[in-house]
Amino acid sequence: LLPGILVQTVLFGSMMTGVGLADDVSKGMIDRFRSLPMARSAVLAGRTISECVRNFFVIILMVIVGYMIGFRIEHGFLNFFLGMLLTILFGFAFSWISATIGLAVKNVETAQTAGFIWVFPLAFASSIFVPIETMKTGLRIFAEHNPVTYIVNTVRALSLGTPVGNNIWYSLAWILGILIVFVPLAVSRYRKIS
């Protein structure tokens, strides 16, 4: 269960990027940053990278607690490290979605609500808590192709020492696809802030 909880925590944590940016916009901080001679993407990159650092420490804390209640790294530290790196990259990609939303709504409460609307279906219609084979057909089809399912299955396989299969490639494809779409969208939204 711990690999799934780690992915869920990073996913929920990625919403803080949008909430923080909406707060910065509402308080005029973004206007001050825009007056400085720096790349438009620097503020966004700084916010999303800081989420990666925060996620790293959250993962360490959760693994320590998991270890105290029985979780063990039995199939090599390198595999487990790769799983945690993938989890952090996943959080990084999703923080760009959140950044786009936060810059679009410009209100902290709306950013938080909008973040939960798209995150909850992804988290709970995935393989985090239950095997997707036990789901009804329509939900199972969604869960099978859900990026959260691919990430959780990969991290779980790396943690347990079971075969990863194609899940790793689907995971990386989702991460790359999200970054390709949402980094330019977030930068474009940032440029349009008046």
WOSULJO-V463697 format. One record per residue. N is the residue number from 1. RES is the residue in one small letter. SS is DSSP state (A for helix, B for strand, O for the rest). OMEGA is omega as a letter, one per 40 degrees, with the letter a starting at -180 (* if undefined). Layout:
N/RES/SS/OMEGA + N/RES/SS/OMEGA
This chain:
1/l/O/a + 2/l/A/i + 3/p/A/i + 4/g/A/i + 5/i/A/i + 6/l/A/i + 7/v/A/i + 8/q/A/a + 9/t/A/i + 10/v/A/i + 11/l/A/i + 12/f/A/i + 13/g/A/a + 14/s/A/i + 15/m/A/a + 16/m/A/i + 17/t/A/i + 18/g/A/i + 19/v/A/i + 20/g/A/i + 21/l/A/i + 22/a/A/i + 23/d/A/i + 24/d/A/i + 25/v/A/a + 26/s/A/a + 27/k/O/i + 28/g/O/a + 29/m/A/a + 30/i/A/i + 31/d/A/i + 32/r/A/i + 33/f/A/a + 34/r/A/i + 35/s/O/a + 36/l/O/i + 37/p/O/i + 38/m/O/a + 39/a/O/i + 40/r/A/a + 41/s/A/a + 42/a/A/a + 43/v/A/a + 44/l/A/i + 45/a/A/i + 46/g/A/a + 47/r/A/a + 48/t/A/i + 49/i/A/i + 50/s/A/i + 51/e/A/i + 52/c/A/i + 53/v/A/i + 54/r/A/i + 55/n/A/i + 56/f/A/a + 57/f/A/i + 58/v/A/i + 59/i/A/i + 60/i/A/i + 61/l/A/a + 62/m/A/i + 63/v/A/i + 64/i/A/i + 65/v/A/i + 66/g/A/i + 67/y/A/a + 68/m/A/a + 69/i/O/i + 70/g/O/i + 71/f/O/i + 72/r/O/i + 73/i/O/a + 74/e/O/a + 75/h/O/i + 76/g/O/i + 77/f/A/a + 78/l/A/i + 79/n/A/a + 80/f/A/i + 81/f/A/i + 82/l/A/i + 83/g/A/i + 84/m/A/i + 85/l/A/i + 86/l/A/i + 87/t/A/i + 88/i/A/i + 89/l/A/i + 90/f/A/i + 91/g/A/i + 92/f/A/i + 93/a/A/a + 94/f/A/i + 95/s/A/i + 96/w/A/i + 97/i/A/a + 98/s/A/i + 99/a/A/i + 100/t/A/i + 101/i/A/a + 102/g/A/i + 103/l/A/a + 104/a/A/a + 105/v/A/i + 106/k/O/i + 107/n/O/a + 108/v/A/a + 109/e/A/i + 110/t/A/i + 111/a/A/i + 112/q/A/i + 113/t/A/i + 114/a/A/i + 115/g/A/a + 116/f/A/a + 117/i/A/a + 118/w/A/a + 119/v/A/a + 120/f/A/i + 121/p/A/i + 122/l/A/a + 123/a/A/a + 124/f/A/i + 125/a/O/a + 126/s/O/a + 127/s/O/a + 128/i/O/a + 129/f/O/a + 130/v/O/i + 131/p/O/a + 132/i/A/i + 133/e/A/a + 134/t/A/a + 135/m/O/i + 136/k/O/a + 137/t/A/a + 138/g/A/i + 139/l/A/i + 140/r/A/i + 141/i/A/i + 142/f/A/a + 143/a/A/a + 144/e/A/a + 145/h/O/i + 146/n/O/i + 147/p/A/i + 148/v/A/i + 149/t/A/i + 150/y/A/a + 151/i/A/a + 152/v/A/i + 153/n/A/i + 154/t/A/a + 155/v/A/i + 156/r/A/i + 157/a/A/i + 158/l/A/a + 159/s/A/a + 160/l/A/i + 161/g/O/i + 162/t/O/a + 163/p/O/a + 164/v/O/a + 165/g/O/a + 166/n/O/a + 167/n/A/a + 168/i/A/a + 169/w/A/i + 170/y/A/i + 171/s/A/a + 172/l/A/i + 173/a/A/i + 174/w/A/a + 175/i/A/a + 176/l/A/i + 177/g/A/i + 178/i/A/i + 179/l/A/a + 180/i/A/a + 181/v/A/a + 182/f/A/i + 183/v/A/i + 184/p/A/i + 185/l/A/i + 186/a/A/i + 187/v/A/i + 188/s/A/i + 189/r/A/i + 190/y/A/a + 191/r/A/a + 192/k/A/a + 193/i/O/a + 194/s/O/*
